[in-house]
Amino acid sequence: MYETLEIEVAGGVATLWMNRPAVHNAFNAQLIADLTAACCALDADDAVRVVVLAGRGKSFSAGADLNWMKAAAAASIDDNLADARRLAAMLSTLAEMTKPTLARVHGAALGGGMGLASACDICIAAEAAVFATSEVRFGIIPSAISPYVIRAIGARQAGRYFQSGERIGAARAREIGLAHEVVAAEALDAKVGEVVAALLQGGPQAQAAAKDLIRAVAHQPLGDEVAEDTARRIATLRATAEAREGLDAFLAKRPAAWVPR
């Protein structure tokens, strides 16, 4: 269905493989369009519980395709604005998915590749993975990816890396909050599988509500408004069929209906 992607679905898990290995899964207009469409389709598919984003070949994603960047340098401001809006829309679509998303990162995750890893809910990296916001070295800025990278590592760390373009090793990525787990390359798929198995234990509606809760509460001052909002959210969920099933399953000491058999 997609020129630049392969999608594997098994047991409620969709693995979304970026498939431009010859250019280290670098972004071009087609990959951006394909990722946008695929994320929309997977989010609408009730059979899919978890989405894993991964890259074929030696890298997760090396950022922008050089030919695409050259074309952008010669294009008008209006054309560049349209391109930038499509990139921003793709990242937003990934970040706003209602289902848990997990980045399986190996090799390079540079520029937009680091943006993809940041836009996912969870990032699992191989020990040899390398991240960077290297845009300043090309005379530009990591603008479209900035909301997701800053959310992941904070403004203070972003202030360093957005300006220096330094490479960030996997261990450092874990230290600053970009990667949740760092494992040996041969253990990467096992660790991804372990986290995915944990995600499949949660109720789908509750997970979507949890993602929305984080967006609503993060960086908000504590006070009556936040207290009321969180009270209403839990009261609404307690009345759902999913919550009743979760409680019944716990009391009966059986798996909930949403847990894969």
HUJO-V929654 format. One record per residue. N is the residue number from 1. RES is the residue in three letters. PHI is phi in whole degrees, 0 to 359 (NA if undefined). OMEGA is omega in whole degrees, 0 to 359 (none if undefined). BURIAL is # if it has 9 or more other C-alpha atoms within 8 Angstrom, else .. Layout:
n:N res:RES phi:PHI omega:OMEGA burial:BURIAL
n:N res:RES phi:PHI omega:OMEGA burial:BURIAL
//
This chain:
n:1 res:MET phi:NA omega:186 burial:.
n:2 res:TYR phi:236 omega:183 burial:.
n:3 res:GLU phi:291 omega:188 burial:.
n:4 res:THR phi:245 omega:184 burial:#
n:5 res:LEU phi:228 omega:165 burial:#
n:6 res:GLU phi:235 omega:180 burial:#
n:7 res:ILE phi:237 omega:176 burial:.
n:8 res:GLU phi:245 omega:180 burial:.
n:9 res:VAL phi:236 omega:178 burial:#
n:10 res:ALA phi:205 omega:175 burial:.
n:11 res:GLY phi:58 omega:179 burial:.
n:12 res:GLY phi:83 omega:182 burial:#
n:13 res:VAL phi:248 omega:176 burial:#
n:14 res:ALA phi:256 omega:174 burial:#
n:15 res:THR phi:260 omega:184 burial:#
n:16 res:LEU phi:259 omega:183 burial:#
n:17 res:TRP phi:267 omega:167 burial:#
n:18 res:MET phi:290 omega:192 burial:#
n:19 res:ASN phi:233 omega:171 burial:#
n:20 res:ARG phi:232 omega:189 burial:#
n:21 res:PRO phi:299 omega:182 burial:#
n:22 res:ALA phi:297 omega:179 burial:.
n:23 res:VAL phi:242 omega:177 burial:.
n:24 res:HIS phi:56 omega:177 burial:#
n:25 res:ASN phi:57 omega:178 burial:#
n:26 res:ALA phi:292 omega:180 burial:#
n:27 res:PHE phi:289 omega:160 burial:#
n:28 res:ASN phi:220 omega:184 burial:#
n:29 res:ALA phi:301 omega:182 burial:.
n:30 res:GLN phi:291 omega:179 burial:#
n:31 res:LEU phi:296 omega:178 burial:#
n:32 res:ILE phi:298 omega:179 burial:#
n:33 res:ALA phi:296 omega:181 burial:#
n:34 res:ASP phi:294 omega:179 burial:#
n:35 res:LEU phi:296 omega:179 burial:#
n:36 res:THR phi:299 omega:182 burial:#
n:37 res:ALA phi:295 omega:182 burial:.
n:38 res:ALA phi:294 omega:179 burial:.
n:39 res:CYS phi:297 omega:177 burial:#
n:40 res:CYS phi:298 omega:182 burial:#
n:41 res:ALA phi:294 omega:181 burial:.
n:42 res:LEU phi:291 omega:179 burial:#
n:43 res:ASP phi:292 omega:181 burial:#
n:44 res:ALA phi:273 omega:184 burial:.
n:45 res:ASP phi:267 omega:183 burial:.
n:46 res:ASP phi:295 omega:179 burial:.
n:47 res:ALA phi:284 omega:181 burial:.
n:48 res:VAL phi:262 omega:180 burial:#
n:49 res:ARG phi:258 omega:185 burial:#
n:50 res:VAL phi:224 omega:178 burial:#
n:51 res:VAL phi:242 omega:176 burial:#
n:52 res:VAL phi:253 omega:178 burial:#
n:53 res:LEU phi:257 omega:185 burial:#
n:54 res:ALA phi:216 omega:180 burial:#
n:55 res:GLY phi:232 omega:174 burial:#
n:56 res:ARG phi:285 omega:175 burial:#
n:57 res:GLY phi:85 omega:189 burial:#
n:58 res:LYS phi:276 omega:187 burial:#
n:59 res:SER phi:223 omega:170 burial:#
n:60 res:PHE phi:291 omega:173 burial:#
n:61 res:SER phi:193 omega:183 burial:#
n:62 res:ALA phi:269 omega:177 burial:#
n:63 res:GLY phi:91 omega:186 burial:#
n:64 res:ALA phi:280 omega:174 burial:#
n:65 res:ASP phi:296 omega:184 burial:#
n:66 res:LEU phi:298 omega:178 burial:.
n:67 res:ASN phi:294 omega:177 burial:.
n:68 res:TRP phi:295 omega:179 burial:#
n:69 res:MET phi:294 omega:178 burial:#
n:70 res:LYS phi:297 omega:178 burial:.
n:71 res:ALA phi:296 omega:179 burial:.
n:72 res:ALA phi:295 omega:180 burial:#
n:73 res:ALA phi:296 omega:181 burial:.
n:74 res:ALA phi:265 omega:184 burial:.
n:75 res:ALA phi:273 omega:178 burial:.
n:76 res:SER phi:285 omega:177 burial:.
n:77 res:ILE phi:299 omega:180 burial:.
n:78 res:ASP phi:297 omega:179 burial:.
n:79 res:ASP phi:294 omega:178 burial:#
n:80 res:ASN phi:295 omega:178 burial:#
n:81 res:LEU phi:296 omega:178 burial:.
n:82 res:ALA phi:297 omega:177 burial:.
n:83 res:ASP phi:298 omega:181 burial:#
n:84 res:ALA phi:296 omega:178 burial:#
n:85 res:ARG phi:294 omega:178 burial:.
n:86 res:ARG phi:294 omega:177 burial:#
n:87 res:LEU phi:295 omega:179 burial:#
n:88 res:ALA phi:298 omega:180 burial:#
n:89 res:ALA phi:294 omega:178 burial:#
n:90 res:MET phi:296 omega:180 burial:#
n:91 res:LEU phi:297 omega:178 burial:#
n:92 res:SER phi:295 omega:179 burial:#
n:93 res:THR phi:299 omega:177 burial:#
n:94 res:LEU phi:296 omega:184 burial:#
n:95 res:ALA phi:294 omega:184 burial:#
n:96 res:GLU phi:264 omega:177 burial:.
n:97 res:MET phi:302 omega:181 burial:#
n:98 res:THR phi:281 omega:183 burial:.
n:99 res:LYS phi:261 omega:176 burial:#
n:100 res:PRO phi:300 omega:178 burial:#
n:101 res:THR phi:236 omega:184 burial:#
n:102 res:LEU phi:224 omega:176 burial:#
n:103 res:ALA phi:267 omega:175 burial:#
n:104 res:ARG phi:260 omega:192 burial:#
n:105 res:VAL phi:252 omega:171 burial:#
n:106 res:HIS phi:225 omega:179 burial:#
n:107 res:GLY phi:64 omega:186 burial:#
n:108 res:ALA phi:274 omega:170 burial:#
n:109 res:ALA phi:227 omega:190 burial:#
n:110 res:LEU phi:250 omega:176 burial:#
n:111 res:GLY phi:54 omega:179 burial:#
n:112 res:GLY phi:300 omega:176 burial:#
n:113 res:GLY phi:295 omega:175 burial:#
n:114 res:MET phi:292 omega:176 burial:#
n:115 res:GLY phi:297 omega:178 burial:#
n:116 res:LEU phi:298 omega:179 burial:#
n:117 res:ALA phi:299 omega:180 burial:#
n:118 res:SER phi:286 omega:182 burial:#
n:119 res:ALA phi:287 omega:176 burial:#
n:120 res:CYS phi:286 omega:180 burial:#
n:121 res:ASP phi:293 omega:186 burial:#
n:122 res:ILE phi:226 omega:178 burial:#
n:123 res:CYS phi:233 omega:175 burial:#
n:124 res:ILE phi:246 omega:187 burial:#
n:125 res:ALA phi:239 omega:170 burial:#
n:126 res:ALA phi:284 omega:184 burial:#
n:127 res:GLU phi:301 omega:182 burial:#
n:128 res:ALA phi:269 omega:179 burial:#
n:129 res:ALA phi:296 omega:180 burial:#
n:130 res:VAL phi:227 omega:180 burial:#
n:131 res:PHE phi:246 omega:172 burial:#
n:132 res:ALA phi:189 omega:164 burial:#
n:133 res:THR phi:253 omega:190 burial:#
n:134 res:SER phi:267 omega:188 burial:#
n:135 res:GLU phi:301 omega:182 burial:#
n:136 res:VAL phi:299 omega:179 burial:#
n:137 res:ARG phi:287 omega:173 burial:.
n:138 res:PHE phi:253 omega:179 burial:.
n:139 res:GLY phi:79 omega:178 burial:.
n:140 res:ILE phi:231 omega:182 burial:.
n:141 res:ILE phi:229 omega:179 burial:.
n:142 res:PRO phi:279 omega:192 burial:#
n:143 res:SER phi:290 omega:185 burial:.
n:144 res:ALA phi:296 omega:183 burial:#
n:145 res:ILE phi:275 omega:189 burial:#
n:146 res:SER phi:302 omega:180 burial:#
n:147 res:PRO phi:300 omega:185 burial:.
n:148 res:TYR phi:276 omega:178 burial:#
n:149 res:VAL phi:293 omega:179 burial:#
n:150 res:ILE phi:296 omega:176 burial:#
n:151 res:ARG phi:300 omega:184 burial:#
n:152 res:ALA phi:282 omega:189 burial:#
n:153 res:ILE phi:245 omega:179 burial:#
n:154 res:GLY phi:87 omega:184 burial:#
n:155 res:ALA phi:294 omega:183 burial:.
n:156 res:ARG phi:296 omega:178 burial:.
n:157 res:GLN phi:292 omega:178 burial:#
n:158 res:ALA phi:299 omega:179 burial:#
n:159 res:GLY phi:301 omega:176 burial:.
n:160 res:ARG phi:284 omega:192 burial:.
n:161 res:TYR phi:284 omega:176 burial:#
n:162 res:PHE phi:294 omega:183 burial:#
n:163 res:GLN phi:265 omega:183 burial:.
n:164 res:SER phi:269 omega:185 burial:.
n:165 res:GLY phi:67 omega:181 burial:#
n:166 res:GLU phi:299 omega:172 burial:.
n:167 res:ARG phi:287 omega:181 burial:#
n:168 res:ILE phi:243 omega:178 burial:#
n:169 res:GLY phi:291 omega:184 burial:#
n:170 res:ALA phi:297 omega:180 burial:#
n:171 res:ALA phi:297 omega:177 burial:.
n:172 res:ARG phi:293 omega:178 burial:.
n:173 res:ALA phi:300 omega:177 burial:#
n:174 res:ARG phi:291 omega:180 burial:#
n:175 res:GLU phi:300 omega:185 burial:.
n:176 res:ILE phi:265 omega:174 burial:#
n:177 res:GLY phi:95 omega:181 burial:#
n:178 res:LEU phi:284 omega:179 burial:#
n:179 res:ALA phi:256 omega:177 burial:#
n:180 res:HIS phi:280 omega:182 burial:#
n:181 res:GLU phi:222 omega:174 burial:.
n:182 res:VAL phi:231 omega:184 burial:#
n:183 res:VAL phi:222 omega:174 burial:#
n:184 res:ALA phi:299 omega:184 burial:#
n:185 res:ALA phi:306 omega:183 burial:#
n:186 res:GLU phi:288 omega:179 burial:.
n:187 res:ALA phi:257 omega:187 burial:.
n:188 res:LEU phi:298 omega:183 burial:#
n:189 res:ASP phi:293 omega:178 burial:.
n:190 res:ALA phi:295 omega:180 burial:.
n:191 res:LYS phi:293 omega:176 burial:#
n:192 res:VAL phi:302 omega:179 burial:#
n:193 res:GLY phi:298 omega:179 burial:.
n:194 res:GLU phi:296 omega:180 burial:.
n:195 res:VAL phi:291 omega:178 burial:.
n:196 res:VAL phi:299 omega:179 burial:#
n:197 res:ALA phi:301 omega:177 burial:.
n:198 res:ALA phi:294 omega:180 burial:.
n:199 res:LEU phi:296 omega:181 burial:#
n:200 res:LEU phi:290 omega:177 burial:#
n:201 res:GLN phi:282 omega:184 burial:#
n:202 res:GLY phi:275 omega:177 burial:#
n:203 res:GLY phi:290 omega:182 burial:#
n:204 res:PRO phi:301 omega:179 burial:#
n:205 res:GLN phi:294 omega:180 burial:.
n:206 res:ALA phi:294 omega:179 burial:#
n:207 res:GLN phi:294 omega:177 burial:#
n:208 res:ALA phi:298 omega:179 burial:#
n:209 res:ALA phi:293 omega:178 burial:.
n:210 res:ALA phi:295 omega:178 burial:.
n:211 res:LYS phi:296 omega:179 burial:#
n:212 res:ASP phi:294 omega:178 burial:.
n:213 res:LEU phi:299 omega:180 burial:#
n:214 res:ILE phi:299 omega:179 burial:.
n:215 res:ARG phi:298 omega:184 burial:.
n:216 res:ALA phi:284 omega:189 burial:.
n:217 res:VAL phi:263 omega:184 burial:.
n:218 res:ALA phi:305 omega:175 burial:.
n:219 res:HIS phi:67 omega:176 burial:.
n:220 res:GLN phi:273 omega:178 burial:.
n:221 res:PRO phi:292 omega:177 burial:.
n:222 res:LEU phi:293 omega:181 burial:.
n:223 res:GLY phi:172 omega:185 burial:.
n:224 res:ASP phi:298 omega:183 burial:.
n:225 res:GLU phi:295 omega:178 burial:.
n:226 res:VAL phi:293 omega:179 burial:#
n:227 res:ALA phi:300 omega:180 burial:#
n:228 res:GLU phi:293 omega:180 burial:.
n:229 res:ASP phi:298 omega:181 burial:.
n:230 res:THR phi:292 omega:177 burial:#
n:231 res:ALA phi:296 omega:180 burial:.
n:232 res:ARG phi:293 omega:180 burial:.
n:233 res:ARG phi:296 omega:182 burial:.
n:234 res:ILE phi:289 omega:179 burial:.
n:235 res:ALA phi:297 omega:179 burial:.
n:236 res:THR phi:295 omega:182 burial:.
n:237 res:LEU phi:290 omega:181 burial:#
n:238 res:ARG phi:299 omega:183 burial:.
n:239 res:ALA phi:271 omega:184 burial:.
n:240 res:THR phi:274 omega:176 burial:.
n:241 res:ALA phi:297 omega:180 burial:.
n:242 res:GLU phi:296 omega:179 burial:.
n:243 res:ALA phi:295 omega:178 burial:#
n:244 res:ARG phi:296 omega:178 burial:#
n:245 res:GLU phi:295 omega:179 burial:#
n:246 res:GLY phi:298 omega:179 burial:#
n:247 res:LEU phi:292 omega:180 burial:.
n:248 res:ASP phi:300 omega:181 burial:.
n:249 res:ALA phi:295 omega:179 burial:#
n:250 res:PHE phi:297 omega:182 burial:#
n:251 res:LEU phi:293 omega:180 burial:.
n:252 res:ALA phi:275 omega:180 burial:.
n:253 res:LYS phi:56 omega:177 burial:.
n:254 res:ARG phi:228 omega:177 burial:.
n:255 res:PRO phi:294 omega:175 burial:.
n:256 res:ALA phi:294 omega:185 burial:#
n:257 res:ALA phi:300 omega:184 burial:.
n:258 res:TRP phi:275 omega:182 burial:#
n:259 res:VAL phi:283 omega:180 burial:#
n:260 res:PRO phi:302 omega:180 burial:.
n:261 res:ARG phi:272 omega:none burial:.
//
